[in-house]
């Protein structure tokens, strides 16, 4: 069924589209002050009035929130800690669209959508995703509120801080410990390791071992969210919550599994 959107009182329509429930119209002109838009479909119509302002209204700011400062129960002692922001690397303060331009970030978002759809019975279509691509991930997580675990914000930020931002042509390269390339290593991605039965079993064993330390549930389905990350990136992201020497322990176990 065709849906037409036009500003109230204008004869020229903004555009039209066929779809189901969600209709996306880009580059809709807004003048300063009130803008009234009307969507029509057959005999049905709906109207919204938007107010374009030069400065944000402070009454709409989220008060007394942990957003942007970590989350209680994520770090020792139950106190919030400022989020790490490493220049040249992604963070929850980046827009969803920019995060999805990277391979690891794209896989993280796609995996999260699949997980939310499966575990929370919420269908997130391409139209809805396009609507929030210019939102920061921090904003999206704050909008989700209590529907997400309390430690979601700092955990996601710690992961994103391992991904070079688009345009970062000289990312830091951590020195790798000697390893046999014919066997798995902490420098291989979770996705590649999970594709191997022995590797997947080992990852689940490790997951069960430190999920409690992270204060965050890590099921096999959630582990798939990290397919674009190397084991080393995960260990680095969660280093504050894991025992010292975890890299050596994981490397020793992975090097026993052949890739062939």
PATORDREN-217480 format. One record per residue: residue number from 1; residue in one letter; z, y, x of N, C-alpha, C in turn. Coordinates in nm, 2 decimals. Layout:
PATORDREN-217480
   num   residu     n.up   n.north   n.east    ca.up   ca.north   ca.east     c.up   c.north   c.east
   NUM        a        Z         Y        X        Z          Y         X        Z         Y        X
...
//
This chain:
PATORDREN-217480
   num   residu     n.up   n.north   n.east    ca.up   ca.north   ca.east     c.up   c.north   c.east
     1        x     0.00     -0.12     0.08     0.00       0.00      0.00     0.00      0.12     0.09
     2        x    -0.08      0.22     0.06    -0.10       0.34      0.14     0.02      0.44     0.12
     3        x     0.07      0.49     0.23     0.18       0.59      0.23     0.13      0.71     0.29
     4        x     0.15      0.83     0.23     0.10       0.96      0.28     0.22      1.05     0.31
     5        x     0.23      1.11     0.42     0.34       1.20      0.45     0.28      1.34     0.47
     6        x     0.34      1.44     0.41     0.30       1.58      0.43     0.42      1.67     0.41
     7        x     0.42      1.79     0.49     0.53       1.88      0.47     0.52      1.94     0.33
     8        x     0.63      1.97     0.27     0.64       2.02      0.13     0.56      2.15     0.12
     9        x     0.47      2.16     0.02     0.40       2.28      0.00     0.27      2.29     0.07
    10        x     0.25      2.20     0.17     0.12       2.20      0.25     0.02      2.11     0.18
    11        x    -0.11      2.15     0.18    -0.21       2.07      0.12    -0.26      1.96     0.22
    12        x    -0.26      1.99     0.35    -0.31       1.90      0.45    -0.20      1.79     0.48
    13        x    -0.24      1.67     0.46    -0.15       1.56      0.49    -0.14      1.53     0.64
    14        x    -0.02      1.49     0.68     0.00       1.46      0.83    -0.07      1.33     0.86
    15        x    -0.08      1.23     0.78    -0.14       1.11      0.81    -0.11      1.00     0.70
    16        x    -0.17      0.89     0.72    -0.14       0.78      0.62    -0.13      0.65     0.70
    17        x    -0.06      0.55     0.64    -0.05       0.42      0.71    -0.02      0.32     0.61
    18        x    -0.06      0.19     0.64    -0.02       0.08      0.56     0.08      0.00     0.63
    19        x     0.18     -0.05     0.56     0.29      -0.13      0.63     0.39     -0.18     0.53
    20        x     0.50     -0.23     0.58     0.61      -0.28      0.50     0.74     -0.22     0.54
    21        x     0.80     -0.14     0.46     0.93      -0.08      0.49     0.94      0.03     0.59
    22        x     0.88      0.01     0.71     0.89       0.11      0.82     0.75      0.16     0.85
    23        x     0.74      0.30     0.84     0.62       0.37      0.87     0.64      0.47     0.98
    24        x     0.56      0.47     1.08     0.59       0.56      1.19     0.47      0.66     1.20
    25        x     0.51      0.79     1.20     0.42       0.90      1.22     0.46      0.98     1.34
    26        x     0.37      1.00     1.43     0.40       1.07      1.56     0.34      1.21     1.55
    27        x     0.40      1.30     1.63     0.35       1.44      1.65     0.35      1.51     1.52
    28        x     0.45      1.50     1.44     0.46       1.57      1.31     0.51      1.71     1.35
    29        x     0.43      1.82     1.31     0.47       1.96      1.35     0.60      2.00     1.28
    30        x     0.69      2.07     1.36     0.81       2.12      1.30     0.82      2.27     1.34
    31        x     0.84      2.36     1.25     0.86       2.50      1.28     1.01      2.53     1.29
    32        x     1.05      2.64     1.35     1.19       2.67      1.35     1.24      2.69     1.21
    33        x     1.37      2.65     1.19     1.43       2.65      1.06     1.40      2.53     0.98
    34        x     1.40      2.54     0.85     1.39       2.42      0.76     1.25      2.37     0.76
    35        x     1.23      2.23     0.76     1.11       2.16      0.75     1.12      2.05     0.65
    36        x     1.05      2.06     0.54     1.06       1.96      0.43     0.94      1.87     0.44
    37        x     0.96      1.74     0.45     0.86       1.64      0.45     0.87      1.55     0.33
    38        x     0.75      1.52     0.27     0.75       1.43      0.16     0.66      1.31     0.19
    39        x     0.71      1.19     0.16     0.63       1.07      0.18     0.60      1.02     0.04
    40        x     0.47      0.99     0.01     0.43       0.94     -0.12     0.36      0.81    -0.11
    41        x     0.37      0.73    -0.21     0.30       0.60     -0.22     0.28      0.57    -0.36
    42        x     0.16      0.59    -0.41     0.13       0.57     -0.55     0.21      0.68    -0.63
    43        x     0.29      0.63    -0.73     0.37       0.73     -0.81     0.50      0.75    -0.75
    44        x     0.54      0.68    -0.64     0.67       0.70     -0.58     0.66      0.80    -0.47
    45        x     0.78      0.87    -0.45     0.78       0.97     -0.34     0.93      0.99    -0.29
    46        x     0.94      1.03    -0.17     1.08       1.06     -0.11     1.06      1.18    -0.02
    47        x     1.17      1.26    -0.02     1.16       1.39      0.05     1.28      1.40     0.15
    48        x     1.26      1.46     0.26     1.37       1.49      0.36     1.35      1.63     0.41
    49        x     1.46      1.70     0.43     1.46       1.83      0.49     1.52      1.83     0.63
    50        x     1.45      1.87     0.73     1.50       1.87      0.87     1.52      2.02     0.91
    51        x     1.62      2.04     0.98     1.65       2.18      1.03     1.63      2.18     1.19
    52        x     1.53      2.25     1.23     1.50       2.27      1.37     1.58      2.38     1.43
    53        x     1.66      2.36     1.53     1.75       2.46      1.59     1.72      2.47     1.74
    54        x     1.77      2.58     1.80     1.75       2.59      1.94     1.86      2.53     2.02
    55        x     1.98      2.52     1.97     2.10       2.47      2.03     2.15      2.35     1.95
    56        x     2.21      2.25     2.01     2.27       2.14      1.94     2.39      2.19     1.86
    57        x     2.41      2.13     1.74     2.53       2.16      1.66     2.65      2.08     1.71
    58        x     2.75      2.15     1.76     2.87       2.08      1.82     2.94      1.99     1.72
    59        x     2.92      2.02     1.59     2.99       1.94      1.49     2.93      1.80     1.48
    60        x     2.81      1.77     1.54     2.75       1.64      1.54     2.79      1.56     1.66
    61        x     2.86      1.62     1.76     2.90       1.55      1.88     3.00      1.45     1.85
    62        x     2.99      1.33     1.92     3.08       1.22      1.90     3.21      1.25     1.97
    63        x     3.32      1.26     1.90     3.45       1.30      1.96     3.54      1.17     1.99
    64        x     3.62      1.19     2.10     3.71       1.08      2.13     3.65      0.95     2.15
    65        x     3.54      0.94     2.22     3.47       0.82      2.24     3.47      0.77     2.38
    66        x     3.45      0.64     2.40     3.45       0.59      2.54     3.30      0.59     2.59
    67        x     3.21      0.63     2.50     3.07       0.63      2.55     3.05      0.73     2.66
    68        x     2.99      0.68     2.77     2.97       0.76      2.89     3.08      0.75     2.99
    69        x     3.19      0.69     2.95     3.30       0.68      3.05     3.35      0.53     3.07
    70        x     3.27      0.44     3.03     3.31       0.30      3.04     3.37      0.25     2.91
    71        x     3.43      0.14     2.91     3.49       0.08      2.79     3.62      0.02     2.82
    72        x     3.72      0.04     2.74     3.85      -0.02      2.76     3.84     -0.17     2.76
    73        x     3.92     -0.24     2.84     3.92      -0.38      2.86     3.81     -0.43     2.95
    74        x     3.72     -0.34     3.00     3.61      -0.39      3.09     3.67     -0.40     3.23
    75        x     3.75     -0.30     3.27     3.81      -0.30      3.41     3.96     -0.34     3.40
    76        x     4.01     -0.37     3.51     4.15      -0.41      3.52     4.24     -0.30     3.46
    77        x     4.35     -0.35     3.39     4.44      -0.25      3.34     4.41     -0.19     3.21
    78        x     4.29     -0.23     3.15     4.25      -0.18      3.02     4.22     -0.03     3.02
    79        x     4.19      0.03     3.14     4.16       0.18      3.14     4.01      0.19     3.16
    80        x     3.96      0.30     3.10     3.81       0.33      3.11     3.79      0.38     3.25
    81        x     3.67      0.36     3.30     3.63       0.40      3.43     3.49      0.46     3.42
    82        x     3.46      0.58     3.49     3.33       0.64      3.48     3.22      0.54     3.51
    83        x     3.11      0.56     3.44     2.99       0.48      3.47     2.93      0.51     3.61
    84        x     2.88      0.41     3.68     2.82       0.44      3.81     2.67      0.49     3.78
    85        x     2.64      0.59     3.85     2.50       0.65      3.84     2.44      0.66     3.98
    86        x     2.36      0.57     4.01     2.29       0.57      4.15     2.16      0.63     4.14
    87        x     2.13      0.74     4.21     2.01       0.81      4.21     1.89      0.72     4.24
    88        x     1.78      0.73     4.16     1.66       0.65      4.18     1.67      0.51     4.11
    89        x     1.78      0.49     4.04     1.79       0.36      3.97     1.82      0.39     3.82
    90        x     1.79      0.29     3.74     1.81       0.31      3.59     1.95      0.31     3.56
    91        x     1.98      0.36     3.44     2.12       0.36      3.39     2.11      0.37     3.23
    92        x     2.22      0.36     3.16     2.22       0.37      3.02     2.18      0.51     2.97
    93        x     2.18      0.60     3.07     2.14       0.74      3.03     1.99      0.76     3.03
    94        x     1.91      0.66     3.07     1.77       0.66      3.06     1.72      0.62     2.92
    95        x     1.60      0.67     2.89     1.54       0.64      2.76     1.49      0.50     2.76
    96        x     1.50      0.44     2.64     1.46       0.30      2.62     1.32      0.28     2.67
    97        x     1.23      0.37     2.63     1.09       0.36      2.67     1.07      0.35     2.82
    98        x     1.15      0.43     2.90     1.14       0.43      3.05     1.19      0.30     3.10
    99        x     1.30      0.25     3.04     1.36       0.12      3.09     1.26      0.00     3.07
   100        x     1.19      0.01     2.96     1.09      -0.10      2.92     0.97     -0.10     3.01
   101        x     0.95      0.01     3.09     0.83       0.02      3.18     0.85     -0.07     3.30
   102        x     0.98     -0.11     3.33     1.00      -0.19      3.44     1.01     -0.34     3.40
   103        x     0.97     -0.43     3.49     0.97      -0.57      3.45     1.11     -0.62     3.41
   104        x     1.21     -0.60     3.49     1.34      -0.65      3.46     1.40     -0.58     3.34
   105        x     1.38     -0.45     3.33     1.43      -0.38      3.21     1.36     -0.42     3.08
   106        x     1.23     -0.45     3.09     1.15      -0.49      2.97     1.20     -0.63     2.92
   107        x     1.23     -0.72     3.02     1.28      -0.85      2.98     1.42     -0.84     2.92
   108        x     1.50     -0.75     2.98     1.63      -0.73      2.93     1.63     -0.68     2.78
   109        x     1.55     -0.59     2.75     1.54      -0.53      2.62     1.48     -0.64     2.52
   110        x     1.37     -0.71     2.56     1.31      -0.81      2.48     1.41     -0.92     2.45
   111        x     1.48     -0.96     2.55     1.58      -1.06      2.54     1.70     -1.02     2.44
   112        x     1.74     -0.89     2.45     1.84      -0.84      2.37     1.80     -0.84     2.22
   113        x     1.67     -0.80     2.20     1.62      -0.80      2.06     1.62     -0.94     2.00
   114        x     1.57     -1.04     2.09     1.57      -1.18      2.04     1.71     -1.22     2.01
   115        x     1.81     -1.19     2.10     1.95      -1.23      2.08     2.01     -1.17     1.96
   116        x     1.98     -1.04     1.94     2.04      -0.97      1.82     1.98     -1.03     1.69
   117        x     1.85     -1.06     1.69     1.79      -1.12      1.58     1.84     -1.26     1.55
   118        x     1.87     -1.34     1.65     1.92      -1.47      1.63     2.07     -1.48     1.60
   119        x     2.15     -1.40     1.67     2.29      -1.41      1.66     2.35     -1.32     1.55
   120        x     2.28     -1.21     1.53     2.33      -1.11      1.43     2.25     -1.10     1.30
   121        x     2.14     -1.19     1.30     2.06      -1.19      1.18     2.00     -1.05     1.15
   122        x     1.96     -0.98     1.26     1.90      -0.85      1.24     1.75     -0.85     1.29
   123        x     1.66     -0.82     1.21     1.52      -0.82      1.25     1.48     -0.68     1.30
   124        x     1.45     -0.67     1.43     1.41      -0.54      1.49     1.26     -0.55     1.52
   125        x     1.18     -0.49     1.44     1.03      -0.49      1.45     0.98     -0.39     1.55
   126        x     0.85     -0.40     1.58     0.79      -0.30      1.67     0.80     -0.16     1.62
   127        x     0.79     -0.14     1.49     0.80      -0.01      1.43     0.94      0.06     1.46
   128        x     1.04     -0.02     1.44     1.18       0.03      1.46     1.20      0.06     1.61
   129        x     1.14     -0.03     1.70     1.16      -0.01      1.84     1.09      0.12     1.89
   130        x     0.97      0.14     1.83     0.90       0.27      1.86     0.97      0.39     1.82
   131        x     1.05      0.38     1.71     1.13       0.49      1.66     1.24      0.53     1.76
   132        x     1.29      0.44     1.84     1.41       0.47      1.92     1.37      0.47     2.07
   133        x     1.24      0.46     2.10     1.20       0.46      2.24     1.24      0.58     2.32
   134        x     1.25      0.70     2.25     1.29       0.82      2.32     1.44      0.85     2.32
   135        x     1.52      0.75     2.27     1.66       0.76      2.27     1.71      0.70     2.40
   136        x     1.82      0.75     2.45     1.88       0.69      2.57     1.95      0.56     2.52
   137        x     1.97      0.46     2.61     2.03       0.34      2.58     2.18      0.36     2.54
   138        x     2.24      0.46     2.61     2.38       0.50      2.58     2.39      0.54     2.43
   139        x     2.29      0.62     2.38     2.30       0.66      2.24     2.28      0.55     2.15
   140        x     2.19      0.45     2.18     2.16       0.34      2.10     2.29      0.25     2.09
   141        x     2.35      0.23     2.20     2.47       0.15      2.20     2.58      0.22     2.12
   142        x     2.59      0.35     2.13     2.70       0.42      2.06     2.67      0.41     1.91
   143        x     2.54      0.41     1.87     2.50       0.40      1.73     2.54      0.26     1.67
   144        x     2.53      0.16     1.76     2.56       0.02      1.71     2.71      0.01     1.69
   145        x     2.80      0.09     1.76     2.94       0.09      1.73     3.00     -0.05     1.75
   146        x     3.09     -0.09     1.65     3.17      -0.21      1.67     3.08     -0.34     1.65
   147        x     2.95     -0.32     1.62     2.87      -0.44      1.61     2.84     -0.50     1.74
   148        x     2.86     -0.43     1.85     2.85      -0.48      1.99     2.98     -0.50     2.05
   149        x     3.00     -0.60     2.14     3.12      -0.62      2.21     3.16     -0.49     2.28
   150        x     3.29     -0.47     2.30     3.35      -0.35      2.36     3.30     -0.32     2.50
   151        x     3.27     -0.43     2.57     3.23      -0.41      2.71     3.08     -0.40     2.73
   152        x     3.00     -0.38     2.62     2.86      -0.38      2.63     2.81     -0.27     2.72
   153        x     2.86     -0.15     2.70     2.80      -0.03      2.77     2.81     -0.04     2.92
   154        x     2.93     -0.06     2.98     2.94      -0.07      3.13     2.87     -0.19     3.18
   155        x     2.86     -0.30     3.11     2.79      -0.42      3.15     2.64     -0.39     3.17
   156        x     2.59     -0.33     3.06     2.44      -0.30      3.06     2.41     -0.20     3.17
   157        x     2.50     -0.10     3.19     2.48       0.00      3.29     2.48     -0.06     3.43
   158        x     2.57     -0.15     3.45     2.58      -0.21      3.58     2.46     -0.29     3.62
   159        x     2.40     -0.36     3.51     2.27      -0.43      3.53     2.16     -0.33     3.56
   160        x     2.15     -0.23     3.48     2.04      -0.13      3.50     2.04     -0.07     3.64
   161        x     2.16     -0.05     3.69     2.18       0.01      3.82     2.12     -0.07     3.93
   162        x     2.08     -0.19     3.90     2.01      -0.28      4.00     1.86     -0.27     4.00
   163        x     1.81     -0.19     3.90     1.66      -0.18      3.88     1.61     -0.04     3.93
   164        x     1.52     -0.04     4.02     1.46       0.09      4.07     1.39      0.16     3.95
   165        x     1.42      0.29     3.93     1.36       0.36      3.82     1.21      0.38     3.85
   166        x     1.13      0.39     3.74     0.98       0.42      3.76     0.97      0.55     3.85
   167        x     0.88      0.53     3.95     0.86       0.65      4.04     0.94      0.64     4.17
   168        x     1.04      0.54     4.17     1.12       0.52      4.29     1.04      0.43     4.39
   169        x     0.96      0.49     4.48     0.87       0.41      4.56     0.94      0.35     4.69
   170        x     1.07      0.39     4.71     1.14       0.34      4.83     1.28      0.29     4.79
   171        x     1.28      0.19     4.71     1.41       0.13      4.67     1.49      0.07     4.79
   172        x     1.62      0.07     4.78     1.70       0.01      4.89     1.67     -0.14     4.89
   173        x     1.66     -0.19     5.01     1.63      -0.34      5.03     1.75     -0.40     5.10
   174        x     1.83     -0.48     5.02     1.95      -0.54      5.08     1.91     -0.65     5.17
   175        x     1.98     -0.66     5.28     1.95      -0.76      5.38     1.98     -0.90     5.32
   176        x     1.89     -0.99     5.34     1.90      -1.12      5.28     1.96     -1.22     5.38
   177        x     2.05     -1.31     5.34     2.10      -1.41      5.43     1.99     -1.52     5.45
   178        x     1.99     -1.58     5.56     1.89      -1.68      5.59     1.89     -1.79     5.48
   179        x     1.78     -1.83     5.44     1.77      -1.94      5.34     1.64     -2.01     5.34
   180        x     1.64     -2.13     5.29     1.52      -2.22      5.28     1.44     -2.18     5.15
   181        x     1.32     -2.12     5.17     1.24      -2.08      5.06     1.19     -2.19     4.97
   182        x     1.20     -2.31     5.02     1.15      -2.43      4.94     1.26     -2.47     4.84
   183        x     1.38     -2.41     4.85     1.49      -2.44      4.76     1.53     -2.31     4.69
   184        x     1.60     -2.32     4.58     1.64      -2.20      4.51     1.75     -2.12     4.59
   185        x     1.75     -2.00     4.56     1.84      -1.91      4.64     1.89     -1.80     4.54
   186        x     1.99     -1.72     4.58     2.04      -1.61      4.50     1.94     -1.50     4.49
   187        x     1.83     -1.51     4.56     1.72      -1.41      4.56     1.61     -1.45     4.46
   188        x     1.63     -1.56     4.39     1.54      -1.60      4.29     1.59     -1.55     4.16
   189        x     1.49     -1.53     4.06     1.53      -1.48      3.93     1.60     -1.58     3.84
   190        x     1.68     -1.54     3.75     1.75      -1.62      3.66     1.65     -1.70     3.58
   191        x     1.54     -1.63     3.54     1.43      -1.70      3.46     1.37     -1.82     3.54
   192        x     1.34     -1.80     3.67     1.28      -1.91      3.75     1.38     -2.02     3.76
   193        x     1.51     -1.99     3.78     1.61      -2.10      3.80     1.63     -2.17     3.67
   194        x     1.63     -2.10     3.56     1.66      -2.16      3.43     1.54     -2.26     3.39
   195        x     1.42     -2.23     3.45     1.31      -2.32      3.42     1.32     -2.46     3.48
   196        x     1.42     -2.47     3.58     1.44      -2.60      3.64     1.57     -2.66     3.58
   197        x     1.56     -2.78     3.54     1.68      -2.84      3.47     1.81     -2.84     3.55
   198        x     1.79     -2.88     3.68     1.91      -2.87      3.77     1.96     -2.73     3.78
   199        x     1.87     -2.64     3.80     1.90      -2.50      3.81     1.97     -2.44     3.69
   200        x     1.92     -2.48     3.57     1.98      -2.43      3.45     2.12     -2.49     3.43
   201        x     2.14     -2.61     3.47     2.28      -2.67      3.46     2.37     -2.60     3.55
   202        x     2.33     -2.57     3.67     2.41      -2.50      3.77     2.45     -2.36     3.72
   203        x     2.35     -2.29     3.66     2.38      -2.16      3.61     2.49     -2.16     3.50
   204        x     2.47     -2.26     3.41     2.57      -2.27      3.30     2.71     -2.31     3.35
   205        x     2.71     -2.38     3.46     2.84      -2.42      3.52     2.91     -2.29     3.58
   206        x     2.83     -2.21     3.65     2.88      -2.09      3.70     2.92     -1.99     3.59
   207        x     2.84     -1.99     3.48     2.86      -1.90      3.37     3.00     -1.93     3.31
   208        x     3.02     -2.06     3.29     3.15      -2.10      3.23     3.27     -2.06     3.32
   209        x     3.24     -2.06     3.45     3.35      -2.03      3.55     3.39     -1.89     3.55
   210        x     3.29     -1.79     3.53     3.33      -1.65      3.55     3.32     -1.57     3.42
   211        x     3.28     -1.63     3.31     3.27      -1.55      3.18     3.40     -1.49     3.15
   212        x     3.51     -1.56     3.17     3.64      -1.51      3.14     3.68     -1.40     3.23
   213        x     3.64     -1.40     3.35     3.67      -1.30      3.45     3.59     -1.17     3.41
   214        x     3.47     -1.18     3.35     3.39      -1.07      3.31     3.45     -1.01     3.18
   215        x     3.52     -1.09     3.11     3.57      -1.04      2.98     3.46     -1.02     2.88
   216        x     3.36     -1.11     2.89     3.24      -1.10      2.81     3.18     -1.23     2.79
   217        x     3.15     -1.28     2.67     3.10      -1.41      2.64     2.96     -1.43     2.70
   218        x     2.93     -1.54     2.77     2.80      -1.56      2.83     2.75     -1.70     2.79
   219        x     2.69     -1.71     2.68     2.63      -1.83      2.63     2.49     -1.85     2.69
   220        x     2.43     -1.97     2.67     2.30      -1.99      2.73     2.20     -1.89     2.67
   221        x     2.21     -1.86     2.54     2.12      -1.76      2.48     2.14     -1.63     2.55
   222        x     2.26     -1.59     2.58     2.28      -1.46      2.64     2.23     -1.46     2.78
   223        x     2.24     -1.57     2.85     2.20      -1.58      2.99     2.05     -1.55     3.00
   224        x     1.97     -1.58     2.89     1.83      -1.55      2.89     1.80     -1.41     2.90
   225        x     1.90     -1.32     2.86     1.88      -1.18      2.87     1.85     -1.13     3.02
   226        x     1.90     -1.21     3.11     1.90      -1.17      3.25     1.78     -1.24     3.33
   227        x     1.68     -1.29     3.26     1.57      -1.36      3.32     1.50     -1.28     3.42
   228        x     1.49     -1.15     3.41     1.42      -1.07      3.50     1.50     -1.02     3.63
   229        x     1.63     -1.06     3.63     1.72      -1.03      3.74     1.74     -1.14     3.84
   230        x     1.75     -1.11     3.96     1.79      -1.22      4.06     1.94     -1.25     4.05
   231        x     1.98     -1.36     4.09     2.12      -1.40      4.09     2.20     -1.29     4.18
   232        x     2.14     -1.25     4.29     2.21      -1.15      4.37     2.23     -1.02     4.30
   233        x     2.13     -0.98     4.22     2.15      -0.86      4.14     2.26     -0.87     4.04
   234        x     2.28     -0.98     3.98     2.39      -1.00      3.89     2.52     -1.00     3.96
   235        x     2.53     -1.07     4.07     2.65      -1.07      4.14     2.69     -0.94     4.20
   236        x     2.59     -0.86     4.23     2.62      -0.72      4.28     2.67     -0.63     4.16
   237        x     2.60     -0.65     4.05     2.64      -0.57      3.93     2.78     -0.60     3.89
   238        x     2.82     -0.72     3.89     2.95      -0.76      3.85     3.06     -0.78     3.96
   239        x     3.03     -0.73     4.08     3.11      -0.76      4.19     3.26     -0.72     4.18
   240        x     3.28     -0.62     4.09     3.42      -0.57      4.08     3.51     -0.67     4.00
   241        x     3.44     -0.76     3.93     3.51      -0.86      3.84     3.51     -1.00     3.90
   242        x     3.43     -1.02     4.00     3.42      -1.16      4.06     3.49     -1.18     4.19
   243        x     3.53     -1.30     4.22     3.60      -1.33      4.35     3.51     -1.29     4.47
   244        x     3.58     -1.26     4.58     3.50      -1.23      4.70     3.44     -1.36     4.75
   245        x     3.32     -1.35     4.81     3.25      -1.46      4.86     3.17     -1.54     4.76
   246        x     3.16     -1.48     4.64     3.08      -1.55      4.53     2.94     -1.57     4.57
   247        x     2.88     -1.47     4.65     2.74      -1.49      4.69     2.72     -1.61     4.78
   248        x     2.81     -1.64     4.87     2.80      -1.75      4.96     2.82     -1.88     4.88
   249        x     2.91     -1.88     4.78     2.93      -2.00      4.70     2.81     -2.03     4.62
   250        x     2.75     -1.93     4.56     2.63      -1.95      4.47     2.51     -1.99     4.56
   251        x     2.50     -1.93     4.68     2.38      -1.96      4.76     2.39     -2.10     4.81
   252        x     2.50     -2.15     4.85     2.52      -2.28      4.90     2.48     -2.39     4.79
   253        x     2.52     -2.36     4.67     2.49      -2.45      4.56     2.34     -2.45     4.52
   254        x     2.28     -2.33     4.52     2.14      -2.32      4.48     2.05     -2.38     4.59
   255        x     2.09     -2.37     4.72     2.00      -2.42      4.82     2.00     -2.57     4.82
   256        x     2.08     -2.64     4.74     2.07      -2.78      4.73     1.97     -2.83     4.63
   257        x     1.91     -2.73     4.55     1.81      -2.77      4.45     1.67     -2.73     4.49
   258        x     1.59     -2.83     4.50     1.45      -2.81      4.54     1.37     -2.74     4.43
   259        x     1.27     -2.65     4.47     1.19      -2.59      4.37     1.07     -2.68     4.32
   260        x     1.05     -2.78     4.40     0.93      -2.87      4.37     0.98     -2.98     4.27
//
